[in-house]
Amino acid sequence: MARGITEAAVEEIKSRIDLADLAESYGLRLKRAGSNAKACCPFHHEKTPSFNINSAKGFYHCFGCGESGDAIKFVQKQEGLSFVEAVKKLAERCGIKLEETEDREYGRRNRLYALMAELAQFYRRCLKKTKEAQAAREYLASRDLSDEVQEEFLIGYAMQGASAILKWAEKYGYGTEELEAAGVVKAPSRAGGGWYHRFGGRLIFTIRDRQGRVVAFSGRQLVASKNSGKYVNSPETEIFKKSKVLFGFDKAAANIAKSPNREAIVCEGQIDTIRLHSCGFPVAVASQGTAFTEEHVKALKRVADAAVLAFDDDAAGHKAAIHTAGLMLAAEMPVRIARLPDGEDPDSFLRKHGAEGFRKILDAAESIVHFQFGVERGKERNPASIDAVNRISKALLSTIAACPNAVMRASMANEAAKLLGLPASAVNEELSRTKPERRDTAPEAETEEDGGEAAAVPDAESMPGGDAAEAIAPPKEEMAFLQFLSANVHSPDAGEIRGIVDRFVPDSVFACGFSQRFVQAWREDSASGSDGATEKFAAGLSARERGWYDATLIGVDWPSSCELEPVEILQDCVRVLWARRLRRMQGELPARGDAGADMKRIKISMELKRIRQSGWSATAKIIEDIMKGEC
């Protein structure tokens, strides 16, 4: 348990929070029935409510997308907070005081946070009030950054030399050793020398962590100099790790989590991020003086389901986009690339064409496969030659192989085959032999004192069983189905449930082998009235698969938290599974332009629509027809 947060405190918070009231405070419109309530799920789009809340047990579950949890998990998902942050927010809501234990290290960090917060305000005052900052004010005016925007993002100016900041520190009770620990000044390099102000004479961008605390600064050069880089960034300190901090994330996280598609915009610089926020795109972030890292992706993935990259359209931007996309694919995060006109960045484009123009750029964003194909093809003198096609295909397959998600990988492989003019079977065969590129060496960012590095992407051999396909976790929809089965293996309705499963849930409906094997064991135990097959199945699982198995057990109490009968819940689950199966079938079809495939694609789309809109009797007939066609 985290500092100052005991299990007793967490349980006390849960007991005081009414989950239905909490959900309503986040804008959900609930239909209540005693201690139960239903609503349209806040985590995916739906018209028919399938998000169920049991206030008595403090638990929610969506039978549409599989999301489930308690009040803490709900706040985490809604606002993109860590467990500790969510606990603290709920503690404040219900009036519980969490005691913080004090130690020397904890006190030192708190003092650093206080120093950085006060220093950001000092830099801000210098920008607004000093004659020396006139060039900085003119620069900001030329970039059309208003006073309100400057205030919101705490943009400031650092006076030249060290005398001003040393006087400020003395006035407010901070020592030079504390300024040095914060990465703001450097000690004299020789006897008799003076202190060096790292950011002197520069425009200051304030860097905050996820909680909104000031942890670092980025100083932009106002007068070009060969002896100094365009940007100088804070070095890593006790409170600042470049590989974990995203500029603008403190403002963007909650907006990303609440956005319709939970899609983040990732750009390259602070001004691009600021411009996007001020123009109505408050889901933008940027890395901090280093290329994107695996830690950045982990932080982003807590609140985002997908990302669109808006990088510069030059060689360095292309390299950074492909690197970043590879990291996101490794985390099973779909990624698109927004292509801006030559010479434009998000800031300049938005100033010329406005939010509506940029929205069109986002809507037209292309897949990473299409983007990389264009980049690699542009490097070739004769892109149609066999050696060029070989080089291009290897580059594409290396990126695709980074993704452990079988459905995403198959879709990207089919797209690559179409672009390369090759049979899908040949591309898939070569993909099966391609190992993911290790991405521990990141492209260098164009800033001083970067010092950032990207963590390695594990390859297939490092995954359980040595096979990347076997390491893929069950999708949410499949996990929800397995949890329902766990709750009903020996229920009074088990016979009827088993009949529906036997009739409408073949192995082919699952994307994950774990799900197939789980259902096979469940069928045996449901028919025999024992738990032997499930116990045998669980005993043979890898550590990672055991975690998935344990997750199925949390569904035991769900039927009592829902107004629907178990068979009705099962029918909804089956409907969702088949919708996913049909989407996979579409992804497996040849590229557009094949008349037969196009007709089948249309037919599948029609079946998808009918499954979503029809009652169970009609849906059952549709499923039976599809199964006959597969045999």
SEDO-405203 format. One record per residue (C-alpha): residue number from 1; x, y, z; chain. Coordinates in steps of 0.5 Angstrom, whole numbers. Layout:
BEGIN
  num   east  north     up  cadena
  NUM      X      Y      Z       A
...
! end
This chain:
BEGIN
  num   east  north     up  cadena
    1      0      0      0       A
    2      2      7     -2       A
    3      5     12      3       A
    4      0     14      8       A
    5     -5     10      5       A
    6     -7      4      9       A
    7    -12     -2      7       A
    8    -17      0     13       A
    9    -17      7     10       A
   10    -19      5      3       A
   11    -24      0      5       A
   12    -27      6     10       A
   13    -27     11      3       A
   14    -31      5     -1       A
   15    -36      4      5       A
   16    -37     12      5       A
   17    -38     13     -3       A
   18    -45     11     -6       A
   19    -42      9    -13       A
   20    -49     11    -16       A
   21    -48     18    -13       A
   22    -41     18    -15       A
   23    -43     16    -23       A
   24    -48     22    -23       A
   25    -43     27    -21       A
   26    -39     25    -27       A
   27    -45     26    -31       A
   28    -48     19    -32       A
   29    -56     19    -33       A
   30    -58     13    -28       A
   31    -64      9    -28       A
   32    -65      7    -21       A
   33    -68      1    -18       A
   34    -67      0    -11       A
   35    -59     -1     -9       A
   36    -58     -2    -17       A
   37    -58      3    -23       A
   38    -57      3    -30       A
   39    -54      8    -35       A
   40    -50      8    -42       A
   41    -43      6    -41       A
   42    -38     12    -40       A
   43    -33      8    -43       A
   44    -36      6    -50       A
   45    -41      9    -54       A
   46    -48      5    -54       A
   47    -55      7    -54       A
   48    -58      2    -50       A
   49    -56      2    -43       A
   50    -51     -4    -41       A
   51    -47     -1    -35       A
   52    -50     -3    -28       A
   53    -48     -1    -21       A
   54    -49     -4    -15       A
   55    -49      1    -10       A
   56    -50     -4     -4       A
   57    -43     -8     -6       A
   58    -40     -2     -9       A
   59    -39     -5    -16       A
   60    -40     -3    -23       A
   61    -40     -7    -29       A
   62    -41     -6    -37       A
   63    -44    -12    -40       A
   64    -42     -9    -47       A
   65    -35     -7    -46       A
   66    -33    -11    -40       A
   67    -31     -5    -36       A
   68    -32     -7    -28       A
   69    -29     -4    -22       A
   70    -30      0    -15       A
   71    -31      7    -14       A
   72    -23      8    -14       A
   73    -23      4    -21       A
   74    -28      9    -24       A
   75    -25     15    -22       A
   76    -18     13    -25       A
   77    -22     11    -31       A
   78    -26     18    -31       A
   79    -20     22    -30       A
   80    -14     18    -32       A
   81    -11     18    -25       A
   82     -6     13    -21       A
   83     -9      9    -15       A
   84     -6     14    -10       A
   85     -9     20    -14       A
   86    -16     17    -14       A
   87    -16     15     -7       A
   88    -14     22     -5       A
   89    -19     25     -9       A
   90    -25     20     -6       A
   91    -22     21      1       A
   92    -23     29      0       A
   93    -30     28     -3       A
   94    -32     24      3       A
   95    -28     27      9       A
   96    -23     22     11       A
   97    -16     25     12       A
   98    -10     21     10       A
   99     -4     21     15       A
  100      2     23     11       A
  101      8     20     14       A
  102     14     24     15       A
  103     21     23     13       A
  104     27     27     11       A
  105     27     24      4       A
  106     20     26      3       A
  107     21     33      6       A
  108     26     34      2       A
  109     22     33     -4       A
  110     16     37     -2       A
  111     21     43     -1       A
  112     23     42     -8       A
  113     16     42    -11       A
  114     15     49     -7       A
  115     22     52    -10       A
  116     20     50    -17       A
  117     12     53    -16       A
  118     15     59    -13       A
  119     20     60    -18       A
  120     15     59    -24       A
  121     12     65    -21       A
  122     18     69    -21       A
  123     20     67    -28       A
  124     13     69    -30       A
  125     13     76    -26       A
  126     20     77    -30       A
  127     16     76    -36       A
  128     11     81    -35       A
  129     15     87    -31       A
  130     22     87    -33       A
  131     25     91    -39       A
  132     30     86    -40       A
  133     24     81    -42       A
  134     21     86    -48       A
  135     24     81    -53       A
  136     21     75    -50       A
  137     14     79    -50       A
  138     15     81    -57       A
  139     16     74    -59       A
  140     10     71    -56       A
  141      6     77    -59       A
  142      9     75    -66       A
  143      7     67    -64       A
  144      0     70    -62       A
  145      0     67    -55       A
  146     -5     71    -51       A
  147     -4     73    -44       A
  148     -9     69    -42       A
  149     -6     63    -45       A
  150      1     65    -42       A
  151     -2     65    -35       A
  152     -5     58    -36       A
  153      1     55    -38       A
  154      6     59    -34       A
  155     10     62    -39       A
  156     16     66    -36       A
  157     23     69    -37       A
  158     29     68    -34       A
  159     34     74    -33       A
  160     41     74    -36       A
  161     46     72    -31       A
  162     45     69    -24       A
  163     45     75    -19       A
  164     37     76    -20       A
  165     36     69    -18       A
  166     41     68    -13       A
  167     38     75    -10       A
  168     31     72    -10       A
  169     33     65     -7       A
  170     36     69     -1       A
  171     30     73      0       A
  172     25     67      0       A
  173     30     63      4       A
  174     33     58     -1       A
  175     40     56     -1       A
  176     44     55     -7       A
  177     45     48     -6       A
  178     37     47     -7       A
  179     37     51    -13       A
  180     43     47    -16       A
  181     39     40    -14       A
  182     33     43    -18       A
  183     37     44    -24       A
  184     36     51    -24       A
  185     44     53    -23       A
  186     51     50    -24       A
  187     56     51    -18       A
  188     62     55    -20       A
  189     67     51    -25       A
  190     73     54    -22       A
  191     76     57    -16       A
  192     73     65    -16       A
  193     68     63    -21       A
  194     61     65    -21       A
  195     54     61    -21       A
  196     51     60    -28       A
  197     44     60    -29       A
  198     42     55    -34       A
  199     36     59    -37       A
  200     39     66    -36       A
  201     36     70    -42       A
  202     31     65    -45       A
  203     24     64    -45       A
  204     21     59    -40       A
  205     16     54    -41       A
  206     14     51    -34       A
  207     14     43    -34       A
  208      8     40    -29       A
  209      8     33    -28       A
  210      1     29    -28       A
  211     -1     32    -21       A
  212      0     39    -24       A
  213      6     40    -20       A
  214     12     44    -23       A
  215     18     39    -24       A
  216     22     43    -29       A
  217     23     48    -34       A
  218     25     49    -42       A
  219     28     55    -44       A
  220     28     57    -51       A
  221     33     62    -54       A
  222     31     68    -56       A
  223     37     71    -60       A
  224     41     65    -64       A
  225     48     63    -62       A
  226     52     58    -64       A
  227     55     57    -57       A
  228     48     55    -55       A
  229     42     50    -57       A
  230     35     53    -59       A
  231     32     50    -52       A
  232     36     48    -46       A
  233     32     43    -41       A
  234     32     42    -34       A
  235     37     36    -32       A
  236     34     30    -29       A
  237     33     31    -21       A
  238     29     28    -15       A
  239     23     30    -18       A
  240     24     30    -25       A
  241     25     24    -30       A
  242     24     26    -37       A
  243     22     19    -40       A
  244     16     19    -35       A
  245     14     27    -36       A
  246      9     29    -42       A
  247      8     37    -43       A
  248      1     38    -42       A
  249     -1     32    -39       A
  250     -4     35    -33       A
  251     -9     39    -37       A
  252    -10     33    -42       A
  253    -11     27    -38       A
  254    -18     28    -36       A
  255    -20     31    -43       A
  256    -17     25    -46       A
  257    -21     20    -41       A
  258    -27     23    -43       A
  259    -27     24    -50       A
  260    -31     20    -55       A
  261    -26     16    -58       A
  262    -21     17    -52       A
  263    -16     19    -57       A
  264    -10     23    -55       A
  265     -6     28    -60       A
  266      2     27    -59       A
  267      6     33    -62       A
  268     13     35    -62       A
  269     14     42    -58       A
  270     11     46    -52       A
  271      8     51    -57       A
  272      5     46    -61       A
  273      1     43    -55       A
  274     -1     50    -52       A
  275     -4     52    -59       A
  276     -8     46    -59       A
  277    -10     46    -52       A
  278    -12     54    -54       A
  279    -16     52    -60       A
  280    -20     47    -58       A
  281    -16     41    -58       A
  282    -15     40    -50       A
  283    -12     32    -51       A
  284     -5     34    -54       A
  285      1     32    -50       A
  286      9     33    -52       A
  287     15     29    -50       A
  288     20     33    -46       A
  289     27     34    -49       A
  290     27     27    -51       A
  291     24     22    -56       A
  292     18     18    -54       A
  293     19     12    -49       A
  294     16      6    -47       A
  295     14     10    -40       A
  296     11     16    -44       A
  297      6     10    -47       A
  298      5      7    -41       A
  299      3     14    -38       A
  300     -2     15    -44       A
  301     -5      9    -44       A
  302     -8     10    -37       A
  303    -13     15    -40       A
  304    -12     14    -48       A
  305    -15      8    -52       A
  306    -11     11    -59       A
  307     -7     16    -61       A
  308     -6     21    -67       A
  309      1     24    -68       A
  310      2     31    -71       A
  311     10     31    -72       A
  312     14     35    -77       A
  313     14     33    -84       A
  314     21     32    -85       A
  315     26     27    -84       A
  316     27     27    -77       A
  317     20     28    -76       A
  318     19     22    -80       A
  319     24     18    -76       A
  320     21     20    -69       A
  321     14     18    -72       A
  322     15     11    -74       A
  323     19     10    -67       A
  324     13     13    -63       A
  325      8      9    -67       A
  326     12      2    -66       A
  327     12      4    -58       A
  328      5      5    -58       A
  329      3     -1    -63       A
  330      8     -6    -58       A
  331      3     -3    -52       A
  332     -3     -5    -57       A
  333     -5      2    -58       A
  334     -8      4    -65       A
  335     -4     10    -68       A
  336     -5     14    -74       A
  337     -1     20    -77       A
  338     -3     27    -79       A
  339      0     29    -85       A
  340      1     37    -85       A
  341      3     41    -91       A
  342     10     42    -92       A
  343     13     47    -88       A
  344      8     47    -83       A
  345      7     45    -76       A
  346      1     45    -71       A
  347      2     52    -69       A
  348      3     55    -75       A
  349     -3     51    -79       A
  350     -8     53    -73       A
  351     -6     60    -74       A
  352     -7     60    -81       A
  353    -13     55    -82       A
  354    -16     55    -75       A
  355    -19     49    -71       A
  356    -24     47    -77       A
  357    -18     46    -82       A
  358    -14     42    -77       A
  359    -20     38    -75       A
  360    -20     36    -83       A
  361    -13     34    -82       A
  362    -14     29    -76       A
  363    -20     26    -80       A
  364    -15     25    -86       A
  365    -10     22    -81       A
  366     -7     16    -84       A
  367     -5      9    -81       A
  368      2      8    -79       A
  369      3      3    -85       A
  370      1      7    -90       A
  371      5     13    -87       A
  372     11      9    -87       A
  373     10      6    -94       A
  374     11     13    -97       A
  375     17     15    -92       A
  376     21      8    -94       A
  377     18      9   -102       A
  378     21     16   -102       A
  379     28     14   -100       A
  380     28      9   -106       A
  381     31     11   -113       A
  382     27      6   -116       A
  383     22      4   -111       A
  384     19     -2   -116       A
  385     25     -6   -116       A
  386     25    -12   -113       A
  387     31    -10   -108       A
  388     27     -4   -106       A
  389     21     -7   -105       A
  390     25    -12   -101       A
  391     27     -6    -96       A
  392     21     -3    -96       A
  393     17     -9    -94       A
  394     22    -11    -89       A
  395     21     -4    -85       A
  396     14     -5    -85       A
  397     14    -12    -82       A
  398     19    -10    -77       A
  399     14     -4    -75       A
  400      8     -9    -75       A
  401     11    -15    -72       A
  402     12    -10    -65       A
  403      4    -11    -64       A
  404      2    -17    -60       A
  405     -5    -16    -62       A
  406     -7    -21    -67       A
  407    -13    -17    -70       A
  408     -9    -11    -71       A
  409     -3    -15    -74       A
  410     -7    -18    -79       A
  411    -11    -12    -81       A
  412     -4     -8    -82       A
  413     -1    -14    -86       A
  414     -7    -14    -90       A
  415     -6     -7    -92       A
  416      2     -8    -93       A
  417      0    -13    -98       A
  418     -4     -8   -102       A
  419      1     -3   -102       A
  420      6     -7   -104       A
  421      2    -11   -109       A
  422      4    -17   -106       A
  423      0    -23   -104       A
  424     -3    -23    -97       A
  425      0    -30    -96       A
  426      7    -28    -97       A
  427      7    -22    -93       A
  428      4    -26    -87       A
  429      9    -32    -88       A
  430     15    -27    -88       A
  431     11    -23    -82       A
  432     11    -30    -78       A
  433     19    -30    -79       A
  434     20    -23    -77       A
  435     22    -21    -70       A
  436     20    -14    -67       A
  437     25     -9    -67       A
  438     28     -7    -61       A
  439     27      0    -59       A
  440     31      2    -54       A
  441     35      6    -58       A
  442     31     12    -59       A
  443     32     18    -65       A
  444     35     24    -61       A
  445     31     30    -60       A
  446     34     37    -62       A
  447     35     40    -56       A
  448     41     40    -51       A
  449     42     36    -45       A
  450     37     31    -47       A
  451     39     25    -43       A
  452     33     21    -45       A
  453     32     14    -47       A
  454     27      9    -49       A
  455     26      2    -46       A
  456     26     -4    -50       A
  457     20     -7    -53       A
  458     20    -15    -51       A
  459     20    -19    -57       A
  460     16    -26    -58       A
  461     22    -30    -55       A
  462     21    -26    -48       A
  463     14    -27    -48       A
  464     11    -33    -44       A
  465     11    -40    -48       A
  466     16    -36    -53       A
  467     10    -35    -58       A
  468      7    -28    -58       A
  469      0    -30    -60       A
  470      0    -34    -54       A
  471      2    -28    -50       A
  472     -4    -24    -52       A
  473     -9    -22    -47       A
  474    -17    -24    -48       A
  475    -20    -18    -51       A
  476    -25    -14    -46       A
  477    -31    -17    -49       A
  478    -29    -24    -48       A
  479    -26    -23    -41       A
  480    -33    -21    -40       A
  481    -36    -27    -43       A
  482    -31    -31    -39       A
  483    -33    -28    -32       A
  484    -40    -29    -33       A
  485    -39    -36    -34       A
  486    -35    -37    -28       A
  487    -41    -34    -24       A
  488    -46    -39    -27       A
  489    -42    -45    -28       A
  490    -47    -49    -22       A
  491    -53    -44    -22       A
  492    -60    -46    -23       A
  493    -60    -44    -30       A
  494    -53    -47    -32       A
  495    -57    -52    -37       A
  496    -60    -47    -41       A
  497    -54    -43    -41       A
  498    -50    -49    -43       A
  499    -55    -50    -49       A
  500    -54    -43    -51       A
  501    -46    -44    -51       A
  502    -46    -50    -54       A
  503    -51    -48    -60       A
  504    -48    -41    -61       A
  505    -41    -40    -59       A
  506    -36    -44    -63       A
  507    -28    -44    -62       A
  508    -28    -39    -68       A
  509    -32    -34    -65       A
  510    -26    -32    -60       A
  511    -20    -29    -62       A
  512    -16    -31    -56       A
  513    -14    -39    -55       A
  514    -14    -38    -47       A
  515    -22    -36    -48       A
  516    -23    -43    -52       A
  517    -19    -47    -47       A
  518    -23    -44    -41       A
  519    -30    -45    -45       A
  520    -28    -52    -46       A
  521    -26    -53    -39       A
  522    -33    -50    -37       A
  523    -37    -54    -41       A
  524    -34    -60    -38       A
  525    -35    -58    -31       A
  526    -42    -55    -32       A
  527    -45    -62    -35       A
  528    -41    -66    -29       A
  529    -43    -61    -24       A
  530    -36    -61    -21       A
  531    -30    -57    -22       A
  532    -25    -62    -24       A
  533    -24    -59    -31       A
  534    -23    -52    -29       A
  535    -18    -54    -24       A
  536    -14    -58    -29       A
  537    -14    -52    -34       A
  538    -12    -47    -28       A
  539     -6    -52    -26       A
  540     -3    -52    -33       A
  541     -3    -44    -34       A
  542      3    -40    -35       A
  543      4    -34    -29       A
  544      1    -29    -34       A
  545     -5    -33    -36       A
  546     -6    -35    -29       A
  547     -7    -27    -28       A
  548    -13    -28    -33       A
  549    -16    -34    -30       A
  550    -16    -30    -23       A
  551    -19    -24    -27       A
  552    -25    -29    -29       A
  553    -27    -30    -22       A
  554    -29    -23    -20       A
  555    -35    -24    -24       A
  556    -38    -29    -19       A
  557    -43    -23    -16       A
  558    -45    -20    -22       A
  559    -52    -23    -24       A
  560    -54    -20    -17       A
  561    -52    -13    -19       A
  562    -56    -13    -26       A
  563    -64    -13    -27       A
  564    -63    -18    -33       A
  565    -64    -25    -32       A
  566    -58    -29    -33       A
  567    -60    -32    -40       A
  568    -61    -25    -42       A
  569    -54    -23    -40       A
  570    -52    -29    -44       A
  571    -55    -27    -50       A
  572    -52    -20    -50       A
  573    -45    -23    -49       A
  574    -46    -27    -55       A
  575    -49    -22    -59       A
  576    -42    -18    -57       A
  577    -38    -24    -59       A
  578    -41    -25    -66       A
  579    -40    -17    -67       A
  580    -33    -18    -66       A
  581    -32    -24    -70       A
  582    -35    -21    -76       A
  583    -31    -15    -75       A
  584    -25    -20    -75       A
  585    -28    -23    -82       A
  586    -28    -16    -85       A
  587    -21    -15    -83       A
  588    -19    -22    -86       A
  589    -21    -20    -93       A
  590    -17    -18    -99       A
  591    -16    -11   -100       A
  592    -21     -7   -103       A
  593    -22     -7   -111       A
  594    -23    -15   -111       A
  595    -31    -15   -113       A
  596    -32    -22   -109       A
  597    -29    -19   -103       A
  598    -32    -13   -103       A
  599    -39    -16   -104       A
  600    -37    -20    -98       A
  601    -35    -14    -94       A
  602    -42    -11    -95       A
  603    -46    -17    -93       A
  604    -42    -17    -87       A
  605    -43    -10    -85       A
  606    -51    -12    -86       A
  607    -50    -18    -82       A
  608    -47    -13    -76       A
  609    -52     -8    -77       A
  610    -58    -14    -76       A
  611    -54    -17    -70       A
  612    -54    -10    -67       A
  613    -61     -8    -68       A
  614    -65    -15    -68       A
  615    -68    -19    -62       A
  616    -65    -25    -60       A
  617    -69    -30    -64       A
  618    -67    -26    -71       A
  619    -60    -26    -68       A
  620    -60    -33    -67       A
  621    -62    -34    -74       A
  622    -57    -30    -77       A
  623    -51    -33    -72       A
  624    -53    -40    -75       A
  625    -53    -38    -82       A
  626    -46    -35    -81       A
  627    -44    -41    -78       A
  628    -47    -46    -83       A
  629    -43    -41    -88       A
  630    -36    -42    -84       A
  631    -37    -50    -84       A
! end
